[in-house]
């Protein structure tokens, strides 16, 4: 029997799934935690990867890593890290992002050049921040790679740095039209030239582990999730984990000069237009802690409450819309407001924020979603499941619980191992469909609050 190993190195943890390459059945899995914070020593990722794959990697015939997008791993000439990696959710470079967009000629020209309007999440903006705030460290930088590139290099016995088109498209120095790096932009951002990883093809074998397993190119976490879910035309996938993400499959590159949608490449040779929010499942964490209940209790309270409280869940700034310095706001409180009403307002506020991301993707692509696939840790909440159709206005499909980022990485590994032109077709577990009557009043209250606070 042939096994492949898919690795999801996310913000919070490293998850590994061992999969039957023929059927897609998960036969074993493990995980290890990552440290918190928005800046992390990449050595911590390696330690977690080694722990999560212990006993699994030696059973695999092929392996691929899906990693959190955008993180800046700056290396010196000896491949030592210059400083801790700045992660996607580090907003220190918000001012640098705005300055770079102006420097490149404005939003439209930036989108034409890179496929996206640069925001604080993008790797390139962190290079500019490094140049301006840590000039000594900036001068030491010889190579810049992404988190999944760094772990692929580690697995491949540190022979060559490679990346893929999907993850490369989130750097801010990649052209989605030409499907190549723009090294001159990386040089402009940092102040001197740097070496970038080689971009591998989606089904390419880029190396071998010490045990002889083939290593696929790997990709970004959002691209891997789309691959794991086998995202189809007309689908919008909404993933609510640490962040909130709405993404869709596109044959052509998408260019949104409003800056809400990033025109990423995907892991198959197509494209993955995507809108991301900074505030995902942690909004539910906040409410559960405040109310002194667990997530199940929060869900029960939300379903018992009334739609009277409106939450703008921009607790840690926001990316869609681009408000890096925003904070959370709550309205509609009265003396008769109950804990249940508050809980419902939190869930609906999070869903309305995700609706902003869905609509941004729809507008950029020029057509409405036929259905929404709801995934991520927050998708386990019954309140999220049952209230989502009324906020989104379409049926919501809940895939069976699973590690779809890691599964997508495993599917890529199986694809590379097979040498085929297309990824293998795996039968995934069954799905559940949720329907509900639209709730435009709640959405309208949220949108009014959002628009009134645009200048805050």
DAZI-V170714 format. One record per backbone hydrogen bond with DSSP energy under -0.5 kcal/mol. CO is the residue of the C=O (numbers start at 1). NH is the residue of the N-H. E is the energy in kcal/mol with one decimal. If there is no record, write none. Layout:
co=CO nh=NH e=E
co=CO nh=NH e=E
//
This chain:
co=2 nh=21 e=-2.5
co=3 nh=61 e=-3.4
co=3 nh=62 e=-0.8
co=4 nh=6 e=-0.5
co=4 nh=19 e=-3.2
co=5 nh=64 e=-1.8
co=6 nh=17 e=-2.5
co=7 nh=9 e=-0.6
co=7 nh=66 e=-3.3
co=8 nh=10 e=-1.1
co=8 nh=15 e=-2.4
co=9 nh=68 e=-1.9
co=12 nh=34 e=-2.9
co=13 nh=10 e=-2.4
co=14 nh=32 e=-2.1
co=15 nh=8 e=-3.2
co=16 nh=30 e=-2.2
co=17 nh=6 e=-2.5
co=17 nh=19 e=-0.5
co=18 nh=27 e=-3.0
co=18 nh=28 e=-1.3
co=19 nh=4 e=-2.6
co=19 nh=21 e=-0.6
co=20 nh=24 e=-2.9
co=23 nh=427 e=-0.7
co=25 nh=20 e=-2.8
co=25 nh=27 e=-0.5
co=28 nh=18 e=-3.3
co=30 nh=16 e=-2.9
co=32 nh=14 e=-3.2
co=38 nh=87 e=-2.8
co=40 nh=85 e=-2.6
co=41 nh=44 e=-2.4
co=41 nh=45 e=-0.6
co=42 nh=46 e=-1.8
co=43 nh=47 e=-2.3
co=44 nh=48 e=-2.1
co=45 nh=49 e=-2.9
co=46 nh=50 e=-2.8
co=47 nh=51 e=-1.8
co=48 nh=52 e=-2.9
co=49 nh=53 e=-2.2
co=51 nh=54 e=-0.7
co=53 nh=56 e=-1.8
co=53 nh=57 e=-2.5
co=56 nh=59 e=-1.3
co=56 nh=60 e=-0.6
co=57 nh=60 e=-1.2
co=61 nh=214 e=-2.4
co=62 nh=5 e=-2.6
co=63 nh=216 e=-2.8
co=64 nh=7 e=-2.1
co=65 nh=219 e=-1.8
co=66 nh=9 e=-2.9
co=67 nh=221 e=-2.2
co=69 nh=71 e=-0.5
co=71 nh=73 e=-0.8
co=72 nh=74 e=-0.7
co=72 nh=86 e=-1.2
co=73 nh=145 e=-2.3
co=74 nh=82 e=-2.8
co=74 nh=83 e=-0.6
co=75 nh=142 e=-3.6
co=75 nh=143 e=-1.9
co=76 nh=79 e=-2.0
co=80 nh=76 e=-2.6
co=85 nh=40 e=-2.0
co=85 nh=87 e=-0.6
co=86 nh=72 e=-2.5
co=87 nh=90 e=-1.8
co=89 nh=91 e=-0.7
co=91 nh=94 e=-1.8
co=93 nh=97 e=-2.5
co=94 nh=98 e=-1.9
co=95 nh=99 e=-2.2
co=96 nh=100 e=-2.4
co=97 nh=101 e=-2.2
co=98 nh=102 e=-1.8
co=99 nh=103 e=-2.4
co=100 nh=104 e=-2.2
co=101 nh=106 e=-3.0
co=102 nh=105 e=-1.4
co=106 nh=110 e=-2.2
co=107 nh=111 e=-2.7
co=108 nh=112 e=-2.5
co=109 nh=113 e=-1.9
co=110 nh=114 e=-2.8
co=110 nh=116 e=-0.5
co=111 nh=115 e=-2.4
co=115 nh=256 e=-0.5
co=115 nh=263 e=-1.5
co=116 nh=118 e=-0.5
co=119 nh=122 e=-1.6
co=122 nh=125 e=-0.6
co=122 nh=126 e=-1.1
co=123 nh=126 e=-0.7
co=123 nh=127 e=-1.5
co=124 nh=128 e=-1.7
co=125 nh=129 e=-2.1
co=126 nh=130 e=-2.4
co=127 nh=131 e=-2.3
co=128 nh=132 e=-2.2
co=129 nh=133 e=-2.4
co=130 nh=134 e=-2.4
co=134 nh=138 e=-2.6
co=135 nh=139 e=-2.1
co=136 nh=140 e=-0.9
co=137 nh=140 e=-0.7
co=137 nh=141 e=-0.7
co=138 nh=141 e=-1.1
co=142 nh=195 e=-2.8
co=143 nh=75 e=-2.7
co=144 nh=197 e=-0.6
co=145 nh=73 e=-2.2
co=146 nh=150 e=-2.3
co=147 nh=151 e=-1.8
co=148 nh=152 e=-2.2
co=149 nh=153 e=-2.4
co=150 nh=154 e=-1.8
co=151 nh=155 e=-2.5
co=152 nh=156 e=-2.2
co=153 nh=158 e=-2.9
co=154 nh=157 e=-1.2
co=156 nh=159 e=-0.6
co=160 nh=162 e=-0.6
co=161 nh=198 e=-2.1
co=163 nh=200 e=-2.9
co=164 nh=168 e=-2.3
co=165 nh=169 e=-1.8
co=167 nh=170 e=-1.6
co=168 nh=171 e=-1.7
co=170 nh=123 e=-0.9
co=171 nh=124 e=-3.2
co=173 nh=182 e=-3.2
co=174 nh=176 e=-0.6
co=175 nh=179 e=-1.5
co=175 nh=180 e=-1.2
co=180 nh=175 e=-3.0
co=182 nh=185 e=-1.7
co=182 nh=186 e=-1.3
co=183 nh=187 e=-2.2
co=184 nh=188 e=-1.9
co=185 nh=189 e=-2.8
co=186 nh=190 e=-2.2
co=187 nh=191 e=-2.8
co=195 nh=144 e=-1.6
co=198 nh=163 e=-2.5
co=198 nh=200 e=-0.7
co=200 nh=165 e=-0.5
co=201 nh=204 e=-1.8
co=204 nh=206 e=-0.6
co=204 nh=217 e=-0.8
co=207 nh=215 e=-2.3
co=209 nh=212 e=-1.8
co=213 nh=209 e=-2.2
co=214 nh=63 e=-2.4
co=214 nh=216 e=-0.5
co=215 nh=206 e=-3.0
co=215 nh=207 e=-0.8
co=219 nh=67 e=-2.0
co=220 nh=224 e=-2.3
co=221 nh=225 e=-2.2
co=222 nh=226 e=-1.9
co=223 nh=227 e=-1.9
co=224 nh=228 e=-2.8
co=225 nh=229 e=-2.3
co=226 nh=230 e=-0.6
co=226 nh=231 e=-2.1
co=232 nh=235 e=-2.1
co=234 nh=370 e=-2.5
co=234 nh=371 e=-1.1
co=236 nh=238 e=-0.6
co=236 nh=373 e=-2.5
co=237 nh=239 e=-0.6
co=237 nh=247 e=-2.1
co=238 nh=240 e=-0.5
co=238 nh=375 e=-3.0
co=239 nh=241 e=-0.7
co=239 nh=245 e=-2.5
co=240 nh=378 e=-2.4
co=241 nh=281 e=-3.9
co=242 nh=280 e=-1.4
co=243 nh=241 e=-2.5
co=244 nh=277 e=-3.6
co=245 nh=239 e=-2.7
co=246 nh=275 e=-2.7
co=247 nh=237 e=-2.8
co=250 nh=271 e=-2.3
co=255 nh=257 e=-0.7
co=256 nh=259 e=-1.7
co=261 nh=256 e=-0.5
co=261 nh=263 e=-0.5
co=262 nh=264 e=-1.7
co=262 nh=274 e=-2.1
co=264 nh=272 e=-2.7
co=270 nh=266 e=-2.0
co=271 nh=250 e=-2.0
co=272 nh=264 e=-0.6
co=273 nh=248 e=-1.5
co=274 nh=262 e=-3.2
co=275 nh=246 e=-2.8
co=277 nh=244 e=-1.7
co=278 nh=280 e=-0.7
co=280 nh=283 e=-2.0
co=281 nh=284 e=-0.7
co=281 nh=285 e=-1.9
co=282 nh=286 e=-2.5
co=283 nh=287 e=-1.9
co=284 nh=288 e=-2.7
co=285 nh=289 e=-2.6
co=286 nh=290 e=-2.3
co=287 nh=291 e=-2.4
co=288 nh=292 e=-1.1
co=288 nh=293 e=-2.2
co=294 nh=298 e=-2.4
co=295 nh=299 e=-2.2
co=296 nh=300 e=-2.3
co=297 nh=301 e=-2.3
co=298 nh=302 e=-2.4
co=299 nh=303 e=-2.1
co=300 nh=304 e=-1.1
co=301 nh=305 e=-0.9
co=302 nh=305 e=-0.7
co=306 nh=308 e=-1.7
co=306 nh=309 e=-0.6
co=310 nh=331 e=-2.6
co=311 nh=313 e=-0.7
co=312 nh=314 e=-1.6
co=312 nh=329 e=-1.9
co=313 nh=315 e=-0.9
co=314 nh=317 e=-1.4
co=317 nh=316 e=-0.6
co=318 nh=323 e=-1.9
co=321 nh=323 e=-1.4
co=323 nh=318 e=-1.7
co=323 nh=326 e=-1.7
co=326 nh=317 e=-0.8
co=329 nh=312 e=-3.1
co=331 nh=310 e=-2.5
co=334 nh=337 e=-1.6
co=338 nh=342 e=-2.2
co=339 nh=343 e=-2.4
co=340 nh=344 e=-2.4
co=341 nh=345 e=-2.5
co=342 nh=346 e=-2.0
co=343 nh=347 e=-2.0
co=344 nh=348 e=-3.0
co=345 nh=311 e=-0.6
co=345 nh=349 e=-2.3
co=346 nh=350 e=-2.2
co=347 nh=351 e=-2.3
co=348 nh=352 e=-2.7
co=349 nh=353 e=-1.9
co=350 nh=354 e=-1.8
co=351 nh=355 e=-1.9
co=352 nh=356 e=-1.7
co=353 nh=357 e=-1.2
co=354 nh=358 e=-2.4
co=355 nh=359 e=-2.9
co=356 nh=360 e=-1.8
co=357 nh=361 e=-1.9
co=358 nh=362 e=-2.6
co=359 nh=363 e=-2.6
co=360 nh=364 e=-1.9
co=361 nh=365 e=-2.0
co=362 nh=366 e=-2.0
co=362 nh=367 e=-1.3
co=371 nh=236 e=-1.6
co=372 nh=374 e=-0.6
co=372 nh=397 e=-3.6
co=373 nh=238 e=-3.6
co=373 nh=375 e=-0.6
co=375 nh=240 e=-2.5
co=376 nh=379 e=-1.2
co=377 nh=380 e=-1.5
co=378 nh=381 e=-1.7
co=381 nh=385 e=-2.2
co=382 nh=386 e=-2.7
co=383 nh=387 e=-2.3
co=384 nh=388 e=-1.6
co=385 nh=389 e=-0.6
co=387 nh=391 e=-1.3
co=388 nh=392 e=-3.2
co=389 nh=393 e=-2.2
co=390 nh=439 e=-2.8
co=395 nh=372 e=-1.9
co=395 nh=397 e=-0.5
co=396 nh=398 e=-0.5
co=396 nh=434 e=-3.1
co=397 nh=374 e=-2.6
co=397 nh=399 e=-0.7
co=398 nh=432 e=-2.1
co=402 nh=404 e=-1.4
co=403 nh=407 e=-2.6
co=404 nh=408 e=-2.3
co=405 nh=409 e=-2.0
co=406 nh=410 e=-2.2
co=407 nh=411 e=-2.4
co=408 nh=412 e=-2.1
co=409 nh=413 e=-2.2
co=410 nh=414 e=-2.5
co=411 nh=415 e=-2.1
co=412 nh=416 e=-2.6
co=413 nh=417 e=-2.2
co=414 nh=418 e=-1.9
co=415 nh=419 e=-1.6
co=415 nh=420 e=-0.7
co=424 nh=426 e=-0.7
co=426 nh=428 e=-0.8
co=430 nh=400 e=-0.6
co=432 nh=398 e=-3.5
co=434 nh=396 e=-2.7
co=439 nh=443 e=-1.5
co=440 nh=444 e=-2.7
co=441 nh=445 e=-2.2
co=442 nh=446 e=-2.1
co=443 nh=447 e=-2.7
co=444 nh=448 e=-2.3
co=445 nh=449 e=-2.1
co=446 nh=450 e=-2.7
co=447 nh=451 e=-2.6
co=448 nh=452 e=-2.4
co=449 nh=453 e=-1.5
co=451 nh=454 e=-1.2
co=453 nh=456 e=-1.7
//
